[in-house]
């Protein structure tokens, strides 16, 4: 899939703001880029029209916060796969990453002031574990080599 198959508002992110069009095949390369990054999972524009609003607001948020983060616009055909990888269950969602590691997800559209506060907090947050399905296994007694 090429970026030209994106809805026009998302194509604008690629053309005017240097965003990358993300598909499953180039996600690893995008994650390998150092620094902060945001993946936009806009959802189906008919079912979730606020996804288009988020696409319009995202570069404005970056500018208002004088933040230096890469933007990845996830192509529609790859959104479910990438959403599942990061445990995202709402549309639209912004997935914040740092040095390829998950930080947090900000779902939905918000009022401008609230959006600024939430994005600023996300950019300041430490990396964490993505809320994917499953329970992390922790060895309560790491020094023990026995399973009993």
Helices and strands as residue ranges (DSSP letters): G 3-5, H 8-17, E 20-22, G 24-26, H 27-31, E 36-41, H 50-64, E 69-74, G 76-78, H 79-85, E 93-98, E 101-107, H 112-124
